[in-house]
């Protein structure tokens, strides 16, 4: 998150995480990302939950 804020501050930071990937969800929450359920949707090969560093959409 620090790198993103320093190098691409104008772009939103998101993480696309599978609903069953509890480890990645935990990492996202620990670094300060928040679930953005309104952005959840199909990814390249399955459904993804979206976590963001701030409000989107």
Legacy VTK file of the C-alpha trace (Angstrom):
# vtk DataFile Version 3.0
C-alpha trace
ASCII
DATASET POLYDATA
POINTS 57 float
0.000 0.000 0.000
2.892 2.370 0.709
4.415 1.717 -2.708
1.095 2.339 -4.425
0.549 5.603 -2.552
4.072 6.800 -3.390
4.286 5.743 -7.042
0.731 5.736 -8.430
-1.281 7.906 -6.041
-3.981 8.650 -8.598
-4.891 5.002 -9.178
-7.148 2.969 -6.894
-5.612 0.023 -5.084
-7.673 -3.148 -5.321
-7.241 -6.835 -4.563
-9.287 -9.475 -6.369
-9.658 -12.450 -4.033
-11.577 -15.696 -4.342
-14.305 -16.144 -1.724
-12.704 -19.368 -0.454
-9.202 -17.882 -0.119
-9.324 -17.039 3.578
-5.571 -16.459 3.861
-5.565 -13.749 1.192
-8.663 -12.152 2.705
-6.854 -11.990 6.048
-3.812 -10.357 4.459
-5.996 -7.783 2.698
-7.720 -6.869 5.946
-4.456 -6.713 7.923
-2.924 -4.221 5.484
-5.994 -1.992 5.672
-8.049 -2.962 2.630
-11.827 -3.069 2.930
-14.356 -5.287 1.180
-16.233 -3.531 -1.636
-19.098 -5.971 -2.191
-20.691 -3.780 -4.854
-17.638 -4.454 -7.058
-17.600 -8.264 -6.658
-17.899 -10.136 -9.907
-16.513 -12.684 -12.325
-12.760 -12.793 -12.792
-10.775 -14.541 -15.496
-11.456 -18.017 -14.172
-13.955 -17.625 -11.334
-15.865 -15.247 -9.107
-13.799 -12.668 -7.163
-14.437 -10.579 -4.100
-12.975 -7.072 -4.320
-11.049 -5.350 -1.536
-10.036 -1.684 -1.849
-7.878 0.838 -0.030
-10.713 3.358 -0.116
-14.212 3.853 -1.406
-14.744 3.135 -5.115
-17.828 3.595 -7.211
LINES 1 58
57 0 1 2 3 4 5 6 7 8 9 10 11 12 13 14 15 16 17 18 19 20 21 22 23 24 25 26 27 28 29 30 31 32 33 34 35 36 37 38 39 40 41 42 43 44 45 46 47 48 49 50 51 52 53 54 55 56
